[in-house]
Amino acid sequence: MRTLLLALALASACKKADDGKQADQAAQPRTAEGATAKSEPPKVEPAKTEPAKPAPAAAPINVAKLATGEPRQGCFAWSASNRAAACVVGFQGTQDRELFLAYVGTDVRSPLADLVADGTARTENEVLAREGYVAFADKPVDVPPNAKIDAGGSLSLSWSITQTTKGGNNVAPSRKGKVTATCNGKSSVIYEQDEEEGKTFSVTLRTLTSHALVEIKSELGREGEYGHGTHAILIDHATCAVSTTN
């Protein structure tokens, strides 16, 4: 009897173990074929890296060029190595006309025709590029009359113009004037307009690192004659040396 009871207890224990194992298997997810699915580890997304930004490109050098067609008066470029300015200077009027491409600060200048041809422009542009002339990015500053203004270094600039005759009866007023530079305490006249009927002028300035570049813009208007001209003057801040287009 005792042996029978032990056998029954052992069989009951085995059945409970089988029931627990079947419950654990039922709790696990199964595939379509009924096999127990293996749990996959969570996927870790790789960190996103931003592509390296390229370094900013260097600002392009604005190489100066002489345009074809009718010459445009005025200074348009500077060469730091030559310490010189490229300017179209001279006078253009109904009776007189004489224009040059002058490299102010040197003795070099070339005559210009009424229209700059392709060949002339090509030749001069080769010179401008070879000698390192860079076009001015900004316009020059207008200098007011009867006022002394700073022009860099120890240099200051002033100018005046005076009407000498009123004119009338088809006669234009006459004027005379001058431009004065004061450098290291010493003043000198760098431009002078003699008394002339119907002529006037104005002054502009560029203050460069080592020099001041002055442009005299003249206007002529009288019966049967009119025109305009440009005269350029370069002044060294350190030595006060003056170079002109005369």
Buried (B, 14 or more C-beta within 10 A) or exposed (E): EEEEEEEEEEEEEEEEEEEEEEEEEEEEEEEEEEEEEEEEEEEEEEEEEEEEEEEEEEEEEEEBBBEBEEBEBBBBBBBEEBBBBBBBBBBBBEEEBEBBBBBBBBEBBBEBEEEBEEEBBEEBBEBBEEBBBBBBEEEBEEBEBEEEBEBBBBBBBBBEBEEEEEBEEEEBBBBBBBBBBBBEEEEEEBBEBEEBBBBBBBBBBBBBEEBBBBBBBBEBBBEEBBBBBBBBBBBBBEEBEBBBBE
